[in-house]
Amino acid sequence: MDQRPEIELRLTSDPMYLCGARELVGCIARRIGFCDMDCSKIALAVDEALSNIIRHGYDRAFDKPIWLGLTPIKPSSDAIGGIVITIEDEAKQVEPGHMKGRDLEDIKPGGLGVHIIHEVMDEVRYEKRSPKGMRLMMTKLAPRPSESPRLSENAPSCKVTLNDRSPSRR
């Protein structure tokens, strides 16, 4: 994907921001037309990816940058639509071929993130960024209209609330 995401969020690697990222992703997925179950799964995949960056890429440092990008795939005669989620960091680089989910026979606590991401998303691609960091691109295609009705114009809007810590204006 060479285009800029339509929605971009920069957050620090503090786990307290994971819930806001999950809510944002879930709400956007819902507006695109994913059912509640798929929205939850997409949000879970993003949460797992962000958690892996914090835990493994940044060694639990809570002050490092992470960028989250969301790009809806518009339905057309060629495509059914969906969403592309891009997550970038400045963490230590890993060979993309080494980013594999654990075999289910080798289950350890906290070790299924990559497996979950691959199970939930239709396409998953890891890339090295230059000069440092990694890029994860995940694509989830929307169900065909016959499989899941899209939201109507009257659908309730999603609301993501973030605490405004800026000084009040006088």
N, C-alpha and C positions, 0 to 999 in steps of 0.2 A: 504494500500500500504506500503510494508516494504522496498522497494528499495529506494535508493537515487534518487532525481530528476536528469535528464540529464542536465538540465540548472538550475542554482541557481543564484539569485540576492538578495543581501542584500541592503536595502535602509533604510533611516531614515523616520520617520513619517511626513515629511514635504510635504504638498500637491503639491509643485512644482515638485515633482518627479512622480506624478501620470501619467502625459502624457507619460513619458518615459516607465513606466511599461505597459501602454495600448499599445503603439507602439510595444514593444517587444512581448507581448502576441499575438497581432493581426498578426504580421509578422510570428511568429512560427506557429500559427494556419493556416495561408495561405499556408505555406510550407508543412504542414501535408496534406492539401487538402481540407480544409474548404472553402466555397464560401465567397465572400466579406461580405455578409449580416451576415453569421454566425460568421465570424471573428470579426465584429463590436459588435455583441451581446456578444461574449465571452469576449472581451476587456471591454465592459460595466459591465459585471458581476464582473470582477476583480477590476475595478475601484470602484464599489459600495462596495465590500468587504474591499478594502484598506481604502476607505473613512469612513466606519463604524468603523474600527480599530482606525483610527486617532480621529474621533469625539467621539465615545463612550468608546472604550477601553483605549485610552490614554488621554482622556479629552482635546483634541486639543494640546497636547504637541508635538512639532515638532522635537524632538531630540531622539526619541525612536526607537529601531530596529524593522524592519519587514523583514521577509524572504519570497521570492516568488520562488517557484520551479515549473518547467514545465517538464513533462515526456510524450513524445509521446507514444501512444498505437500502437504498430506495427500491421498492418493487418496480419491476419493468417487465417487458415481454421476455427478457432473457433470465431474470433473476426473481426469486420470490421474496427478497428482502431479508433483513437481519441486522446484525450489529458487529462491528469490528472494534475490539477493545485492545488498546495499546498501553503497555506499562513499561516505563523506562526508569533506569536508575543509574547511579554512578558507583555501584558496588563492584566488588572484585569480579573479574570475568571468569566464565566457565565455558568450556567447549560445548556448543549447542548439542552435539551428539551425546553428551553425558547427562543431559537433562531428561531422564527417563523415570517413569513411575515405577514404584516398587512392585514386585510380584506379590499378589495377594497372599501367597504362602509365607511371605517374609514381612508380615505386618508387625510394625513397631509403633508405639504411641507417637503421634505427630509425624508419621512418615508417609502419609497417603496424599499429600497435597498435589504433587505432579500427576498422580494417578487420577485423582478427582478432576483436575483440570482437563485431562485428555478424555475422560468419560463424558464430561458435560459439554465441551465445546466441539464443534464440527471440524475446526482446523486450529492447530496450535503450532506456532513457529517461534523459536528462540534465535536471536541474533546478537552478536557482539556490537556494541556501540564504539565509536572512535572518539576520543582516545581511550575512554574507560567506560565501564558499565555494560549493562545488558538491556535488550529490548525483547519484550514478549508480545507477540501479536496473536490474539485469539479471535476466532470468528464463530459466530453462532447464527445459523440460518433460521429464519422464522418458519413456522409451520405453514403449509399451504392453506389458503383460505378455507378450503373444504374441511381441513383438520381443526382449525381454531378460528373463530370469528375475530376479526380485528376490532379494535375499540371504535366506538362511534364518536362523533364530534361531541356528544353529550357526556362522555365518560368523565369521571372525576379526575381532576388534575393531581399530579403527584406533588407532594410538598416535602422538601428537605429543609430542615431547620438547623442552622449553624449558630452557635453563640457568637454574637458580635462583641468582641472585646476591645473595639476601638473606643477611644475617648469620646464622650458625648460632646456634641457641638453646642455651643451657647450662643 
